[in-house]
Amino acid sequence: MLFGQDNLLAFIRFELNSNIEEEILFCQSLLTKTTGEEIFKSFNSFIKENKVDWSKCEVLTTDGTRAML
């Protein structure tokens, strides 16, 4: 039986020279389930590995699947 591979794609928006820029922050495979907890673990792992200060994160949004997250 074949299963699809779930990926977490995170974008970042930031101000640069008075313009709002948007870029891909990362794309990671979700190796387990796609629950809110697993998605957070994946995102948190990226934040820790790259020594990003959580206090710099102001807003976290999804594509509208609130029931999932």
GURO-131806 format. One record per residue (C-alpha): residue in one letter; x, y, z; residue number from 1. Coordinates in Angstrom, 1 decimal. Last residue first. Layout:
BEGIN
(A (X Y Z) NUM)
...
! end
This chain:
BEGIN
(L (-4.4 23.0 13.9) 69)
(M (-6.6 20.6 12.0) 68)
(A (-9.9 22.3 12.7) 67)
(R (-8.3 25.6 11.8) 66)
(T (-7.6 24.5 8.2) 65)
(G (-7.5 28.0 6.8) 64)
(D (-4.2 28.1 5.1) 63)
(T (-2.5 28.5 8.4) 62)
(T (-1.3 31.5 10.4) 61)
(L (1.5 32.3 12.9) 60)
(V (2.0 35.9 14.0) 59)
(E (4.7 37.8 15.8) 58)
(C (7.7 35.5 15.5) 57)
(K (10.8 37.6 16.7) 56)
(S (10.2 36.4 20.3) 55)
(W (10.9 32.9 19.1) 54)
(D (14.5 33.8 18.5) 53)
(V (15.8 31.8 15.6) 52)
(K (18.8 29.6 16.5) 51)
(N (18.6 27.6 13.2) 50)
(E (18.2 24.2 14.8) 49)
(K (15.8 25.7 17.4) 48)
(I (13.4 27.3 14.9) 47)
(F (13.5 24.3 12.6) 46)
(S (12.7 21.9 15.5) 45)
(N (9.9 24.3 16.6) 44)
(F (8.3 24.0 13.1) 43)
(S (8.5 20.2 13.1) 42)
(K (7.2 20.0 16.7) 41)
(F (4.4 22.4 15.8) 40)
(I (3.3 20.3 12.8) 39)
(E (3.4 17.2 15.1) 38)
(E (1.2 18.9 17.7) 37)
(G (-1.3 20.3 15.1) 36)
(T (-1.7 16.8 13.8) 35)
(T (-0.2 15.7 10.4) 34)
(K (1.1 12.4 11.7) 33)
(T (4.6 11.0 11.5) 32)
(L (7.5 11.9 9.2) 31)
(L (6.3 15.3 8.2) 30)
(S (8.6 16.2 5.4) 29)
(Q (10.1 19.7 5.7) 28)
(C (9.9 22.8 3.5) 27)
(F (11.6 26.0 4.8) 26)
(L (11.3 29.8 5.1) 25)
(I (9.9 30.3 1.6) 24)
(E (9.9 34.0 0.9) 23)
(E (7.6 37.0 1.2) 22)
(E (8.7 40.7 1.2) 21)
(I (6.8 43.7 2.4) 20)
(N (8.5 46.9 1.2) 19)
(S (9.8 49.8 3.3) 18)
(N (13.5 48.8 2.6) 17)
(L (12.8 45.2 3.8) 16)
(E (9.8 44.3 5.9) 15)
(F (9.1 40.7 6.5) 14)
(R (6.9 37.8 5.5) 13)
(I (8.0 34.2 6.0) 12)
(F (6.6 31.2 4.4) 11)
(A (6.5 27.7 5.8) 10)
(L (5.9 24.5 3.8) 9)
(L (5.1 21.4 5.8) 8)
(N (5.2 18.2 3.7) 7)
(D (3.0 15.1 3.8) 6)
(Q (4.2 12.1 1.8) 5)
(G (1.5 10.1 0.1) 4)
(F (0.9 6.5 1.1) 3)
(L (1.4 3.4 -1.0) 2)
(M (0.0 0.0 0.0) 1)
! end
